[in-house]
Every structure is written in C-alpha cells, then in structure tokens.
C-alpha cells in the first residue's frame, strides 16, 4: 500500500510545478492501438516533467490525468520524465493540446 503522506507529497510537487510554470511544451504520440496521447510538460531540474496527459483512444474515449486526477482504473499520469530527442513524440501547438484537454 502506498503511504498517504507520500501521495500528498507527489500531488503537491505536480501542483506546484503546474502553478509556477512559465514555459510549457506540448507533444502528441500515436500508439499501436490507434490511440493518440497528448502531453503538456514543463522543465524541472534539467528534465521535462509531464503535468497533464490525455489519451484519446481509438474508440474516441478520452482519459485525462494531472495532479488533480492522478490515476484511475484505465491508467495514470506518467512518473517518468520525457525526452523529445529519444521518445517518439511530435511537438504540437498549445492550442491543439488545449482543444483535446478541454473536450
């Protein structure tokens, strides 16, 4: 079982990053099942940390994760930093990310 204090620390970390970020990066990735993943990431300590993540499944279902909703039965916000040089990500405009996120 995960320690509730540890969960609170993790949520506080992501929330603080989200509230203080001045530079945000947005990416899209297509998965093998035909779904699309959208992420909003911010730099922190030399890494890009995902603050918001949306999965639009091939069937049109949308799953959203952020510090406000970290996980559910379908999945959860990644705890891994991303590297656009290594990860199969396509940079997208902030407006495209927002269109999906607020859908």
HELIX and SHEET records of a PDB file:
HELIX    1   1 UNK A    4  UNK A   20  1                                  17    
HELIX    2   2 UNK A   94  UNK A  101  1                                   8    
SHEET    1   A 5 UNK A  62  UNK A  65  0                                        
SHEET    2   A 5 UNK A  47  UNK A  56 -1                                        
SHEET    3   A 5 UNK A  36  UNK A  44 -1                                        
SHEET    4   A 5 UNK A  25  UNK A  30 -1                                        
SHEET    5   A 5 UNK A  90  UNK A  91 -1                                        
END                                                                             
